[in-house]
Amino acid sequence: MRERQGGVSDDMRGVRARRAEVGAGTAFADQPVHNSSKISGGSMPKTPKAPKPVKTPVKTRGRPNSREAMLDAAQDVVLEGGAGKLTLDAVARRAGVSKGGVMYNFPTKEALLKAMVERVVEHNRHAHAQVTASLPDRPGRSLKAYVMNSVQALDVDDRVSGALLAALNSDRALLAPVAEYFHGRFAKLVQDVPFEQAALVYLATEGLWMQELLQLSPFTAKQRAQMVRALVRMAEPGQLAAAEAAADAGKPAPHGKATSKKGKS
């Protein structure tokens, strides 16, 4: 709601490490599942590393530790057998607790699925915030962070997202937190970047994520690395206008910084 081919310099390696800290040992975005290998090349400037995230406990019904353990057990069930194997009994067996213990936290299977979705969404929201904090505060920051976070190595959240897709699609109510997250996230991406530019980068990144989630990507490691670098470049303000100007002039699009055409925002 991603192991990916490639790495785009120190920026990307730092993002990978921070993302691993956020999702380690837990169960969608940013968004936005990817193949393995290391992305080569890339000339993105080095940026300060964000401090390690400090996790703030969330008040939940029941004992938080047991609740998280049950969610971990639920994600293991889903990853091993698919969403169709997810039952309260299966979670109880996996967690080593009674069914009543599971039902104290999650009275129904739907409540369990909802909690799994909400946890994945929260992990992605936090991961995006961490990457954003590591980048210079300038226009395009949120969009660039979204791309950098989304093209990282396939993690547990991504695999759980894929496994839950069929189950979620049959219950629109369960998709409500995901839809709300997607709407809110895109609104941030277009705050300081032209809509067309943000939309193109967003759709390309989501398409890459989905193809790799389904293991249908046609790209080689080298091609993927080239595309990721292009997406990161395109997240910079002015890149779309520069590409349009270059196309009008019959010249290749610039690879460095660019300024908008007159009259373009």
C-alpha positions as CSV (number, residue, x, y, z in Angstrom):
1,M,0.0,0.0,0.0
2,R,9.0,-3.4,-2.1
3,E,14.4,-6.4,-2.5
4,R,14.3,-3.7,-5.3
5,Q,16.9,-3.5,-8.0
6,G,19.3,-0.7,-7.5
7,G,20.4,2.0,-5.0
8,V,20.7,5.7,-5.8
9,S,23.8,6.8,-3.9
10,D,24.2,7.5,-0.2
11,D,20.7,9.1,0.0
12,M,19.1,5.8,-1.0
13,R,21.2,3.7,1.2
14,G,20.3,5.9,4.2
15,V,16.6,5.6,3.3
16,R,16.9,1.8,3.1
17,A,18.4,1.7,6.6
18,R,15.8,4.1,8.1
19,R,13.0,2.1,6.4
20,A,14.2,-1.1,7.9
21,E,14.2,0.5,11.4
22,V,10.6,1.6,10.9
23,G,9.2,-1.8,9.7
24,A,11.5,-4.3,11.3
25,G,9.6,-7.2,12.9
26,T,6.2,-5.8,11.9
27,A,3.7,-6.1,9.1
28,F,1.0,-1.2,2.6
29,A,2.6,2.7,0.4
30,D,4.9,4.6,0.6
31,Q,3.0,3.2,-1.5
32,P,3.1,2.6,-3.0
33,V,6.8,-4.4,-3.9
34,H,10.1,-4.3,-5.6
35,N,12.7,-6.7,-6.9
36,S,16.2,-7.2,-5.6
37,S,19.7,-6.2,-6.8
38,K,21.5,-3.0,-6.1
39,I,20.8,0.1,-8.1
40,S,24.0,1.4,-9.6
41,G,25.0,4.9,-10.3
42,G,23.1,8.0,-9.5
43,S,24.4,11.4,-8.8
44,M,22.1,12.6,-6.1
45,P,23.6,15.0,-3.7
46,K,24.4,13.8,-0.2
47,T,22.0,14.9,2.4
48,P,22.1,14.9,6.2
49,K,21.0,11.6,7.8
50,A,17.8,11.8,9.8
51,P,17.9,10.8,13.5
52,K,16.8,7.4,14.4
53,P,13.0,7.3,14.9
54,V,11.7,7.3,18.4
55,K,8.6,5.1,18.5
56,T,5.8,6.5,20.6
57,P,3.5,3.9,22.2
58,V,0.0,3.9,20.9
59,K,-2.8,3.3,23.4
60,T,-4.9,0.3,22.3
61,R,-7.4,-2.0,23.8
62,G,-5.7,-4.8,25.7
63,R,-2.1,-5.2,26.5
64,P,-0.1,-3.4,23.7
65,N,2.6,-6.0,23.6
66,S,0.2,-8.9,23.2
67,R,-1.8,-6.9,20.6
68,E,1.3,-6.3,18.5
69,A,2.3,-9.9,18.9
70,M,-1.1,-11.0,17.6
71,L,-0.7,-8.7,14.6
72,D,2.7,-10.1,14.0
73,A,1.2,-13.6,14.1
74,A,-1.6,-12.5,11.7
75,Q,0.9,-11.2,9.2
76,D,2.8,-14.5,9.4
77,V,-0.4,-16.4,8.7
78,V,-1.2,-14.2,5.7
79,L,2.4,-14.3,4.3
80,E,2.6,-18.1,4.5
81,G,-0.9,-19.1,3.4
82,G,-2.6,-16.0,1.9
83,A,-5.5,-14.0,3.3
84,G,-7.8,-16.9,2.8
85,K,-6.0,-18.7,5.7
86,L,-6.4,-15.8,8.1
87,T,-8.8,-16.8,10.9
88,L,-8.9,-16.0,14.6
89,D,-8.1,-19.6,15.4
90,A,-5.0,-19.6,13.1
91,V,-3.8,-16.4,14.7
92,A,-4.3,-17.8,18.2
93,R,-2.3,-20.9,17.3
94,R,0.5,-18.9,15.8
95,A,0.7,-16.5,18.7
96,G,0.4,-19.3,21.3
97,V,-2.6,-17.8,23.0
98,S,-6.2,-18.8,23.4
99,K,-8.8,-17.7,20.8
100,G,-10.4,-15.7,23.6
101,G,-7.2,-13.8,24.0
102,V,-7.3,-12.9,20.3
103,M,-10.9,-11.9,20.5
104,Y,-10.2,-9.6,23.4
105,N,-8.2,-7.4,21.1
106,F,-9.9,-8.3,17.8
107,P,-13.6,-9.4,18.3
108,T,-14.0,-10.3,14.6
109,K,-11.8,-11.2,11.6
110,E,-12.8,-7.8,10.1
111,A,-11.5,-6.0,13.1
112,L,-8.2,-7.9,12.8
113,L,-7.9,-7.0,9.1
114,K,-8.7,-3.4,9.8
115,A,-6.0,-3.3,12.5
116,M,-3.5,-4.9,10.0
117,V,-4.3,-2.3,7.4
118,E,-4.1,0.6,9.8
119,R,-0.7,-0.6,11.0
120,V,0.7,-0.9,7.5
121,V,-0.6,2.6,6.7
122,E,1.0,4.1,9.8
123,H,4.3,2.4,9.1
124,N,4.3,4.0,5.6
125,R,3.3,7.4,6.9
126,H,6.1,7.3,9.4
127,A,8.7,6.0,6.8
128,H,7.8,8.9,4.5
129,A,8.1,11.4,7.3
130,Q,11.6,10.0,8.1
131,V,12.8,10.3,4.5
132,T,11.3,13.8,4.2
133,A,13.2,14.9,7.3
134,S,16.5,13.8,5.8
135,L,16.1,16.0,2.7
136,P,16.7,19.7,2.3
137,D,13.6,21.9,3.0
138,R,12.8,23.1,-0.5
139,P,10.1,22.7,-3.1
140,G,9.6,19.1,-4.3
141,R,10.9,17.7,-1.0
142,S,7.8,15.6,-0.2
143,L,7.5,14.2,-3.8
144,K,11.2,13.3,-3.8
145,A,10.8,11.6,-0.4
146,Y,7.8,9.6,-1.7
147,V,9.8,8.3,-4.7
148,M,12.9,7.4,-2.7
149,N,10.8,5.6,-0.1
150,S,8.7,3.7,-2.6
151,V,11.5,2.3,-4.6
152,Q,13.3,0.7,-1.7
153,A,13.7,-3.0,-1.1
154,L,10.6,-5.2,-0.7
155,D,9.7,-5.3,3.0
156,V,7.1,-7.1,5.2
157,D,4.6,-4.3,4.8
158,D,4.7,-4.6,1.0
159,R,4.3,-8.4,1.1
160,V,1.4,-8.1,3.5
161,S,-0.2,-5.5,1.3
162,G,0.0,-7.8,-1.7
163,A,-1.4,-10.8,0.3
164,L,-4.3,-8.7,1.5
165,L,-5.3,-7.1,-1.8
166,A,-7.9,-9.8,-2.7
167,A,-9.5,-9.7,0.8
168,L,-9.6,-5.9,1.0
169,N,-11.1,-5.6,-2.5
170,S,-14.1,-7.6,-1.4
171,D,-14.8,-5.3,1.5
172,R,-14.7,-1.6,0.6
173,A,-15.0,-0.6,4.3
174,L,-11.6,-2.1,5.0
175,L,-10.1,0.0,2.2
176,A,-11.3,3.2,3.7
177,P,-8.1,3.8,5.7
178,V,-6.0,3.2,2.6
179,A,-8.0,5.5,0.5
180,E,-7.9,8.2,3.1
181,Y,-4.1,7.8,3.3
182,F,-3.6,7.9,-0.5
183,H,-5.7,11.1,-0.7
184,G,-3.9,12.8,2.1
185,R,-0.5,11.7,0.8
186,F,-1.1,13.0,-2.8
187,A,-2.4,16.3,-1.5
188,K,1.0,16.8,0.1
189,L,2.9,15.8,-3.0
190,V,1.3,18.5,-5.1
191,Q,1.7,21.3,-2.5
192,D,4.8,22.7,-4.1
193,V,5.1,20.9,-7.4
194,P,2.8,21.3,-10.5
195,F,-0.1,18.8,-10.6
196,E,0.9,17.3,-13.9
197,Q,4.5,16.7,-12.7
198,A,3.5,15.2,-9.4
199,A,0.8,13.0,-11.0
200,L,3.2,11.6,-13.6
201,V,5.9,10.8,-11.0
202,Y,3.2,9.3,-8.7
203,L,1.7,7.1,-11.4
204,A,5.0,5.9,-12.7
205,T,6.2,5.0,-9.1
206,E,3.0,3.3,-8.3
207,G,3.1,1.3,-11.6
208,L,6.7,0.2,-10.8
209,W,5.6,-0.9,-7.3
210,M,2.6,-2.8,-8.5
211,Q,4.5,-4.6,-11.3
212,E,7.2,-5.7,-8.9
213,L,4.6,-6.7,-6.3
214,L,3.1,-9.0,-8.9
215,Q,6.6,-10.0,-10.1
216,L,5.7,-8.8,-13.6
217,S,8.3,-6.1,-14.1
218,P,10.0,-6.3,-17.6
219,F,12.9,-4.1,-16.5
220,T,16.5,-5.3,-16.1
221,A,18.5,-4.1,-13.1
222,K,20.2,-1.5,-15.2
223,Q,16.9,-0.3,-16.8
224,R,15.3,-0.1,-13.4
225,A,18.2,1.9,-12.0
226,Q,17.9,4.4,-14.9
227,M,14.2,4.8,-14.3
228,V,14.6,5.3,-10.6
229,R,17.2,8.0,-11.2
230,A,14.9,9.7,-13.7
231,L,11.9,9.6,-11.3
232,V,14.0,11.2,-8.5
233,R,15.1,13.9,-11.0
234,M,11.6,14.5,-12.2
235,A,10.5,15.1,-8.6
236,E,12.6,18.3,-8.7
237,P,10.5,21.5,-9.4
238,G,10.9,22.7,-13.0
239,Q,11.8,19.4,-14.5
240,L,8.6,18.9,-16.3
241,A,8.7,22.4,-17.8
242,A,12.3,21.9,-18.8
243,A,11.5,18.5,-20.5
244,E,8.6,20.2,-22.4
245,A,10.9,23.0,-23.6
246,A,13.6,20.5,-24.6
247,A,11.0,18.5,-26.5
248,D,9.7,21.6,-28.3
249,A,13.3,22.4,-29.3
250,G,14.0,18.9,-30.4
251,K,16.8,18.5,-27.8
252,P,17.3,15.9,-25.0
253,A,15.8,16.8,-21.7
254,P,18.4,18.2,-19.2
255,H,19.7,16.0,-16.4
256,G,20.6,18.7,-14.0
257,K,18.7,21.5,-12.3
258,A,16.2,23.3,-14.5
259,T,14.0,26.3,-14.3
260,S,10.4,26.6,-15.3
261,K,9.3,28.0,-18.7
262,K,7.9,31.5,-18.4
263,G,4.3,31.3,-17.5
264,K,4.6,27.8,-16.0
265,S,4.3,27.2,-12.3
